Structure formats: structure tokens, C-alpha cells
Amino acid sequence: MKMNKILKSTLVAMSMTALLSGCQTTQRTNAMTGEQETNSTTKGIFAGCVGGAVIGAIANDGKGAAIGCAAGGAAGGVIGYQMDQQEEALRQELVGTGVQIKRVGEDKIELILAGDISFSTGSTRLAEGIKPALRSVVKVMNEFEDTDLIVSGHTDSVGSESSNQQLSKTRAMAVQNYLSENGLAYGRTHAQGFGELMPKCSNDTVQGKACNRRVELTIVPAK
């Protein structure tokens, strides 16, 4: 019986959100496919509303669904809107730098620095060519102070696992330190190395190995 009440409350909340997003939904063109897609603000409102409605229903035997929807939807909408704005700023700043920008869900933005533009082979010293892009990242991060940055280093499978682990961590720290030296608060960043453990491509080809030598910057909401 109680589960039926929760389900009913959730469905009501979803309907409310549909009305809300009908007024606020905006479309943007995907730069890669040319297709129209709903921006993350609207999707965040919808997801937050549904989640908030479930919590509200559980907390108050179904009566808190509308309140939960409003609170959850507002939070989801704010996060989605901020990430939309930050993603757009990054795309403008990083045009032509070779840095790949990828949106992951509603609350993450990934920046992928390919190894051939960020470090010389076997080196942990940042290439000069990547430094302007990193300074642009600092600029945007300082415009959006409610986000933090995770710096993750990755390698191909050439060499021992232990040496690759150390290389990936050292490279991630080199990026972290450069960002800090150029104005991004050190406490907003975290560096980690994964060595060869998280390949994106096959290590059986030259192209695949190049794909796996990378540093990823993941922008997330500040805790």
C-alpha cells in the first residue's frame, strides 16, 4: 500500500516537472552531430524533481512529493545550468587547442589532454604548447567557483605497471601544480594516477597507445 502511494506521488511529481520544463526547455545544437538536444538545465530539473519527490514521499507518506519535487528540481536545475554555462565558456576558450571537451551526465565535464600535446615521450615536464590551454582552464574555473577539478593521468601499456603508475601520477601532479601556479586554488584540485589500468583504446596499435597516453581533467560540483 505504501509503495503504491510512493509510485503515485512520483508520477504526480513527474507530471508537474513536465509542465515546468515545458516553459523552460531550451534546445542546443550538438557540435558533433548537428542534432538538437535538450540542455542539461532542463534535464537536471526533471531528474532532481523525480528524486526529490521520491524522498518527499518516503519522508511524509506521500504528502511531501510536491515539496520534494520543488526542492530537488531547483537543485538539479541550478547544477545543470551552471554546468551548461561552464561548458560553453570552456568551448569558447579552448577552440583550436586540441583539448577534447566531453559532457558526462548532468554534473561532470571532461577535458582530455592527449599525450602528444601535453608531454614529450617519457617526460613529466609539461609541453609549452599546452600551457595556454591550461591557463584558459584556470580562467574559466575561477569564473565558476562552485566547481572543483580532478586531474587523472593515464598511460599506455609500454613498460612495467609500476613505472606507468608512477608516470601517470607525476604527470597529473605536474598539471595540478601548473594550474595552481597560474591562479587556481590548490584546494580545488585533486591529482591521481591510473597508469595503464584504464585504457580508452587498444594497446595493440600505435594509434591506440597514443590514445591511451592522456591526462583527463574532470570538472565536478564542489563539495
C-alpha positions as CSV (number, residue, x, y, z in Angstrom):
1,M,0.0,0.0,0.0
2,K,2.8,2.4,1.0
3,M,4.7,1.7,-2.2
4,N,1.6,2.4,-4.3
5,K,1.5,5.8,-2.6
6,I,5.1,6.5,-3.4
7,L,4.6,5.5,-7.0
8,K,1.6,7.7,-7.3
9,S,3.4,10.7,-5.8
10,T,6.3,10.2,-8.1
11,L,4.1,10.1,-11.2
12,V,2.4,13.3,-10.0
13,A,5.8,14.9,-9.5
14,M,6.9,13.9,-13.0
15,S,3.8,15.5,-14.4
16,M,4.5,18.7,-12.5
17,T,8.0,18.7,-13.9
18,A,6.8,18.2,-17.4
19,L,4.7,21.3,-17.1
20,L,7.6,23.2,-15.6
21,S,10.1,22.2,-18.2
22,G,7.6,23.0,-20.9
23,C,8.2,26.6,-20.0
24,Q,11.9,26.3,-19.5
25,T,13.1,23.7,-22.0
26,T,15.8,25.0,-24.4
27,Q,17.5,23.3,-27.3
28,R,21.0,23.5,-28.5
29,T,22.8,22.0,-31.4
30,N,25.3,19.2,-30.7
31,A,28.6,20.4,-32.3
32,M,29.5,16.8,-33.3
33,T,26.2,15.5,-34.7
34,G,24.3,18.7,-35.7
35,E,21.2,17.3,-33.9
36,Q,19.1,19.3,-31.5
37,E,19.3,18.2,-27.8
38,T,17.8,19.3,-24.5
39,N,20.2,21.2,-22.4
40,S,21.3,19.9,-19.0
41,T,19.4,22.6,-17.1
42,T,16.1,21.1,-18.1
43,K,17.2,17.5,-17.7
44,G,18.6,18.4,-14.3
45,I,15.3,19.9,-13.2
46,F,13.5,16.8,-14.3
47,A,15.9,14.4,-12.6
48,G,16.0,16.4,-9.4
49,C,12.2,16.7,-9.2
50,V,11.7,13.0,-9.5
51,G,14.4,12.2,-7.0
52,G,13.1,14.8,-4.6
53,A,9.5,13.6,-5.0
54,V,10.6,10.0,-4.0
55,I,12.4,11.3,-0.9
56,G,9.5,13.6,0.0
57,A,7.0,10.7,-0.4
58,I,9.0,8.4,1.8
59,A,9.6,11.0,4.4
60,N,5.9,12.0,4.6
61,D,3.9,9.1,3.5
62,G,3.3,10.5,0.0
63,K,2.3,14.0,1.1
64,G,5.8,15.5,0.7
65,A,6.1,14.7,-3.0
66,A,5.4,18.1,-4.3
67,I,7.7,19.8,-1.8
68,G,10.4,17.3,-2.7
69,C,9.9,17.9,-6.3
70,A,10.3,21.7,-5.9
71,A,13.5,21.3,-3.8
72,G,15.1,18.6,-5.8
73,G,14.2,20.2,-9.1
74,A,15.6,23.5,-8.0
75,A,18.9,21.9,-7.0
76,G,19.1,19.9,-10.3
77,G,18.3,22.9,-12.3
78,V,21.0,25.0,-10.7
79,I,23.7,22.4,-11.2
80,G,22.6,21.8,-14.8
81,Y,22.5,25.5,-15.6
82,Q,26.0,26.1,-14.0
83,M,27.5,23.2,-15.9
84,D,25.9,24.4,-19.2
85,Q,27.4,27.8,-18.7
86,Q,30.8,26.5,-17.8
87,E,30.9,24.0,-20.7
88,E,30.1,26.8,-23.1
89,A,32.8,29.0,-21.7
90,L,35.3,26.2,-22.0
91,R,34.4,25.5,-25.6
92,Q,34.9,29.2,-26.4
93,E,38.3,29.4,-24.6
94,L,39.7,26.1,-25.9
95,V,38.9,26.3,-29.6
96,G,41.9,25.1,-31.6
97,T,43.9,23.9,-28.6
98,G,43.5,20.2,-29.3
99,V,41.8,19.7,-25.9
100,Q,38.7,17.5,-26.2
101,I,35.6,18.5,-24.2
102,K,33.1,15.9,-23.2
103,R,30.0,16.3,-21.1
104,V,29.4,13.3,-18.8
105,G,25.8,13.3,-17.4
106,E,24.4,16.4,-15.8
107,D,27.2,17.3,-13.4
108,K,30.6,16.5,-15.0
109,I,32.7,18.0,-17.7
110,E,35.7,16.1,-19.0
111,L,38.7,17.8,-20.7
112,I,41.1,15.3,-22.4
113,L,44.7,16.3,-22.9
114,A,46.2,14.0,-25.4
115,G,49.8,12.9,-24.5
116,D,51.3,14.2,-27.7
117,I,50.3,17.8,-27.0
118,S,50.9,17.8,-23.2
119,F,54.2,15.9,-22.6
120,S,57.2,14.7,-24.5
121,T,57.7,10.9,-24.7
122,G,58.7,9.6,-21.3
123,S,58.8,13.1,-19.8
124,T,56.9,14.6,-16.9
125,R,57.6,18.2,-17.9
126,L,54.6,20.0,-19.5
127,A,55.0,20.8,-23.2
128,E,54.9,24.6,-23.8
129,G,52.1,24.2,-26.3
130,I,49.6,23.0,-23.7
131,K,50.2,25.8,-21.2
132,P,48.0,28.4,-22.8
133,A,45.1,25.9,-22.8
134,L,45.7,25.2,-19.1
135,R,45.7,28.9,-18.3
136,S,42.4,29.2,-20.1
137,V,41.1,26.4,-17.8
138,V,42.2,28.4,-14.8
139,K,40.3,31.4,-16.1
140,V,37.1,29.6,-16.6
141,M,37.4,27.7,-13.3
142,N,37.8,31.0,-11.4
143,E,34.6,32.3,-13.0
144,F,32.7,29.2,-11.7
145,E,33.9,28.9,-8.1
146,D,31.3,26.3,-7.2
147,T,33.2,23.6,-9.1
148,D,36.4,21.5,-8.4
149,L,38.8,19.7,-10.7
150,I,40.1,16.1,-10.6
151,V,43.3,15.6,-12.6
152,S,43.8,12.0,-13.8
153,G,46.9,10.6,-15.5
154,H,46.8,7.6,-17.8
155,T,49.5,5.7,-19.9
156,D,49.7,3.0,-22.5
157,S,50.9,-0.5,-21.6
158,V,54.6,0.0,-22.6
159,G,56.9,-0.5,-19.6
160,S,56.1,-2.0,-16.2
161,E,52.8,-1.5,-14.5
162,S,54.6,0.2,-11.5
163,S,56.6,2.6,-13.7
164,N,53.4,3.5,-15.6
165,Q,51.6,4.1,-12.4
166,Q,54.3,6.5,-11.2
167,L,54.5,8.3,-14.5
168,S,50.8,8.9,-14.7
169,K,50.6,10.2,-11.1
170,T,53.6,12.5,-11.7
171,R,52.1,13.9,-14.9
172,A,48.8,14.5,-13.2
173,M,50.6,16.4,-10.4
174,A,52.6,18.4,-13.0
175,V,49.3,19.6,-14.4
176,Q,47.8,20.2,-11.0
177,N,50.9,22.3,-10.0
178,Y,50.8,24.4,-13.1
179,L,47.1,25.2,-12.6
180,S,47.9,26.2,-9.1
181,E,50.9,28.3,-10.1
182,N,48.6,30.2,-12.5
183,G,45.8,31.1,-10.1
184,L,43.6,28.1,-9.4
185,A,43.4,27.4,-5.7
186,Y,45.3,24.2,-4.9
187,G,42.4,23.0,-2.6
188,R,40.1,22.9,-5.6
189,T,42.1,20.2,-7.3
190,H,43.0,16.6,-6.8
191,A,45.6,14.6,-8.7
192,Q,45.6,10.9,-9.2
193,G,47.3,8.4,-11.5
194,F,45.8,5.2,-13.0
195,G,48.8,4.1,-15.1
196,E,47.7,1.6,-17.8
197,L,44.7,0.4,-15.9
198,M,42.0,2.4,-17.7
199,P,42.7,2.3,-21.5
200,K,40.3,4.0,-23.8
201,C,41.7,2.3,-26.9
202,S,43.5,-0.9,-27.7
203,N,47.2,-1.0,-26.8
204,D,47.8,-3.3,-29.8
205,T,48.3,-0.4,-32.2
206,V,50.4,2.7,-32.3
207,Q,47.3,4.8,-32.6
208,G,45.7,3.0,-29.7
209,K,48.7,3.6,-27.5
210,A,48.7,7.3,-28.4
211,C,45.0,7.4,-27.4
212,N,45.8,5.9,-24.0
213,R,48.6,8.4,-23.2
214,R,46.5,11.2,-21.8
215,V,45.6,13.4,-18.8
216,E,41.9,14.0,-18.1
217,L,40.5,17.0,-16.2
218,T,37.1,16.3,-14.7
219,I,35.1,19.2,-13.5
220,V,32.6,18.4,-10.8
221,P,30.4,20.4,-8.3
222,A,32.4,21.5,-5.3
223,K,31.6,19.5,-2.1
